[in-house]
Amino acid sequence: MNSSIASIRKETENFELTTPEQLEVFRLRFLVRKGLIAGLFRQLKDVAKEDRPAAGERLNELKSFAEQRYEDALKQLQSSGSSSKSQAIDLTLPGRTRFPGSEHPVQKVLGDMKTIFSAMGFTIETGPELERGLYNFDKLNFPPNHPARDMQDTFFIKRAEGEQDDVLLRTHTSPVQTRVMLDEEPPIRVICPGKVYRNEAISARSYCVFHQLEGLYIDKGVTFADLKATIYSFARQMFSEDVQLRFRPSFFPFTEPSAEVDVTCYLCNGKGCKVCKQSGWLEILGCGMVHPNVLRNCGIDPEQWSGFAFGMGVDRTALLRYKIQDIRLLFENDVRMLDQFV
């Protein structure tokens, strides 16, 4: 052991440390966990018990010496490098081109939506994209023969052996609301943003995958007037103060009464064009009062609590806001289009 310590001590003393490469070789040879000095420490257990304290002291001195020599050489190299740095600058070199990134328009819109609803007191909840039919359909009052369960609308996943419930790519973010109602006691005020999937034909106005944001508010005495006030406040902050809205009666299994909300067309300003199908209006969201069956399915007494829910397509809102005429542009990652949002 003594001869090994003396040999390595001599090697560390004579090792030349004038370049960064030599410094790195020194570190790897002597100072790392699998280096020579650490190897001697592992051999210390084989030294006779009475000689072990003296050998350990010499090993510690060797380690301290090697570390100090490394630190001194490193400081010397750094100081010499900084002093010559100004002389190494070549002013004839061309400048460095910066390629700044940008936020995707969908993420811009989604971020603004979160900010608006958070200011109203809504918290943000997320859930899995691979969902059970129990949460995606059953708890939300979808009857067994509802068209949304058809393969034409839903991407179903092959069931595992012994699995009884459907497994699918979620068709909306409403299952997140279901999970929140099952896990939390009212009052509840949440928004649920996320990516959803539907087996639809791809066109300028629809895509098989898109982003959705849904909201849920459950408390005592909640009315449709509260829903309308929330939607109006959102639309004015999202689009403009003079935005025009239209509520149309509709049907959703999980709300009653239900409505669809339209805004004036961004291209023709309500005069009528091919984008709005000459109606002057574009749909932005669906909404309604939470159906009593949904509340019961989630363990909430509809005699005591009431609430409203709404859901909107983030991608369609981005189209409205930035006057983009084809939803497919949002998913093609064409730099020529994305550069406009830097």
N, C-alpha and C positions, 0 to 999 in steps of 0.2 A: 504493500500500500504506500509506504513512504517513498519508494523509488518511483511509483506511478505519479504521485503528487509532485515530486521534484521535476519529473520529466515534463509534465503538462505545464507547470509553473514556468519552466524555461522556455517552452514553446509560446506561451502567451506573452512573455517578455520580448521575444525576438520577432513576433508576428508584425509585419509591416501594415500600418493602418493609415494610408495616405489617400485612398480613393473610396467612394461609396461602395464599390464592388468588394473591396477588401474588407471593409467594415461589416458588410452583410455576411461574408464568408466566416469572419471571426465570430459573429453572433451565432450563426448556425452550428459552428464547430464546438463552441465552448459553453454558450449561455442558454440554449434552448433546453426543453425538457428531456430530449433524447441526445443531448450533447455529451461531451467527454466528462465535464465536471459533474453533471447529474448522474452519469454512470458510476463515478467513484462513490457518490453518496449511496447508491443502491448496493455497492459492494461492502459498505461499512458494516453490514450485519454479519459478514464473514470474518471480520477481524476479531482477534481474541478480546474477551470482555475487559481485561485489565488495560489493553492498549487502545480501546475504542475511544475514550475521551480525548486523548492526545491526537489521535488521527482525525477525529471530528473537528477539533480546533484548527488543525492545519488545513483541512478541507474548507472550512469557513473563511479562513484567511485567503485561500486561493480563489474562492468564489468572489470575495469582496474585491480582490485585486483585479480580476478579469472584468468585473462589472465597471469598476472605476476607470480602467483603461479604455473600455468601450465608450463610456460617457464622455471622457475627456477628448477622445478622437472625434466623436460625433459633434461636440460643440465646436471644435476647431474647424471641422469641415463646413459646418453651417455658417460660421462667422466668415470664413474665407469665401464662401459662395455668395453671401449677401454683399460683401464688399466689391465683388467683381460683377454683380448682377447688372449694374448700370452700364458697364462696359460691354456686356454681352448683348444688349439690345440692338437689333438691326433695324434702323429707321427706314430702310428701303423696302422692307417686307410689306406686302399688301395687308389691308385691314381685315379683321376677322368678321365674317358675315354672321349675323344673328338670325336664327330661324325661330321666332317666338311661337309658342303653341297658343291655342285658344280653346275656350269652352264651347262644347257642342251646343247648337241652338236648343235642342231638347233639354239639355241639362241647365241651360240658362233659364228657360221657362219653368222647369221643375223647381229650381232654386227660388225663383220669385214666388211661385205658388206656396212653397213651404214658408217663406218669410211672411206672406200675407196671412195665411191661416194661423201660423204660430202667434202672430200679433193679436189674433182673435181669441187666443186661449186654447187652441188645438195642440195636442201633443202628436208626435210622429211615431207610428208603429209599422213594423215590417214583418213579413212572414215568408214561408218557403214557396218557391215557384212550382215545385213538384208537390201536388196537393191531393188530398183524399176527397172522394166524392161526397163524403159526409159533411165536410166543411164547405165545399164549393157549391153543392146543390141542396142536399137534404135539409140541413139546418136553416137554409135560406128560403124554404117554402117552395122549392121547385118540385112539381109533381113528377112521378116516375116517367111519364110519357112526354115530358117537356121537350120541345125541339132542340134546346141547347144541349141536351144530352146526346144528341145524334152525332155520329162520327163526322158529319159534314161541318159541324161547328166546333168540335172539341178534339184535341189531340189526347187520346187515351194511351196509357202505358200498359204494357202486358203485365197482368197480375202475377204476383209471386204465387208459388204453390201453397194452397190453403188460404189465400187471401180472398175475402168476401167483398170488401168495399172496392169501388173503382179507384184507380190511381190515374191521375191526369196532369197535364200542364194547365195551371189555373187559367180560367177564362176571364177572370176579373180579380180585383184585389179585395172583394167582399169577404173571402175566407179569413182574411186578417181581422176584419170586424167581428166575425163569428168567434174567433179565438179570444179576442179581447173581451167580448161579452161573457164568454164562458169562464174567463180567468179573473175578471175584475167586477167589483160591485159598482152600480151606478152611484153618482153621475159619471158619465163617460163623454169625453170630447176628444176625438182622435181623427187624424188623417192617415191614410194608408197609401203611400206611393209605391210603385213597382212596375215590373215588366209582366205583361200578360200575353197569352197565346190563343189564337182562334184559327180554325181551319177554314179560312176564307180565300176567295179569289183575290189576287193581288192586282191593284189598280192605282190610279192617281189619288184616290180618296181612301183606300183601305189597304192594310198589310196584314200578314199572318202573325206578326209580332209587333206589339206597340206598348207604349207606356201609359199608365193610368194612375189617377189619383182619386181616391174615394174618401169621403168624410162621414163621420157618424157622431151624432150628439144625442144623448139620452139623459133626461132629467125629469123632474116633476113639472107638469104644466107646459111642456114644449108644444108649440103649435106650428101650423103651416106658415103663419106670419113670420115666425123666427127663421124658418127656412128661406123665405123670400128675401128677408133683410140680409141674411148671410150671403146669398148668391148675388144680390145687387151690390153689396159692399165689395165682394171679390171682383166682380166684373168691372166696376169703376176703377179699382186699383190696378187691375191687370191690363185693361184696354184703354179706356179714357173716361173722363167724368161725364161726357155726354153720350155714352154708349146706350143703345136701345135694346131692351130685352123683351122676349115674348115667351110666356109660359103656355105650353100646349098640353092638354090632358093626354096621358099615356098609360101604359100598363107594364109593371114589373112585378114578378112574383113576391119580391121581398118588401115592397112598399105599397101603401094604400091610404090615401089617394097618391097617384103618381103623376109626374109631369116631365116633359122635355123642355129644355130652355134653348132658345135661339138668340143669336145676335145679328145685327144688320151685316150684310155681306161686305167684306173688306175691299172687294174689287169694284163693285158697282155702287157702293153706298146705298143699297136698298132699292136700286132701280130695276134690277133683274139682269142676270147674265148666265152663261153656261155653267159656271162654277156653283152658283146657288140654284141652278135649274129654273131660272127666271122668277124665283119666288122673292128674292131680295133678302132672304134669311139663311143663316147657317147654324146648324145645331152644335152646341158646345158641351152640353151635359144632360144627364137624366137625374131625377131626384124624386123625393116623396117622403111621406111619413112611414116610419118603420112598421111593418105589418105585425099585428099582435101575435100571429103564429111564430114569427121569427123571435120575438121576445120570449115567448113561452119555450121554444126549442132551446134557448140559451139560458133558461132558468131565471128570467126576469118577469115579474108580474106586470102584465099590460094594464091592469086596473090601477096600478100605483105609478107606473112610469110610462112616459111616451118619448118619442124622439124622431129625428129626421135623418136621412142619409142622402148622399149625392155622389155621383161619379162622373169624371170627365177624362177625355183623352188628352194627355199632355202633348202628343205629337200634333193633333188637330189644332190645339191652341197655338202651338208654334207656327203652324201654317197660317193661322189668322194673324198672328202678331207680326210675322216677318213677310207676309204676302208671298208665300211659297205655294206654287200651284200643284206640286206633285209630292205626295208623302214619301215616295220611294227615294227621293233625293236625301232624306234624312238618314237612310240606312246604307247608302252606297259609298259613303266616305270619300266622295269626290273632292279633292283639295280645292278645286276651282270654286266650289260652292262654299266649303267650310272657311276659306280665306276671307269671306265677306263678314265673318263674325269675330275677327281678331280684335 
